[in-house]
Amino acid sequence: MKDTVEDRAVELGEYIVHNKATVRAAAKVFGISKSTVHMDVAQRLQRISPGLYHEVREVLDVNKAQRHIRGGLATREKYKACETHKS
C-alpha cells in the first residue's frame, strides 16, 4: 500500500474501477475498514482526482442498485442449504 492517505485513496479508486469491486471487497483486499474505504473514495478522492472519483461513483452506484439482489440470492442459498440438511 502507498505511503500517504492521498496515494491510498487513488489506489483504492483504481482498484474499485478496474475490478468493479464493492467497498466491502476493497476493504478486505487492502486490509482496512469499510469506513476508511468510503471516506477515501467518497471525500478525499473527489478533491484529489475528480475524474477518477466520477468513475468510482459510477461503479459504486451500480453496486448499490444491485445490493438487494445479492442479498436476496444469499438468503435463498442459505435456506436451500437448510432444506437439504432436513431431508
Secondary structure by P-SEA (a helix, b strand, c coil): ccccaaaaaaaaaaaaaaacccaaaaaaaacccaaaaaaaaacccccccaaaaaaaaaaaaaaaaaaaaaaaaaaaaaaaaaaaaac
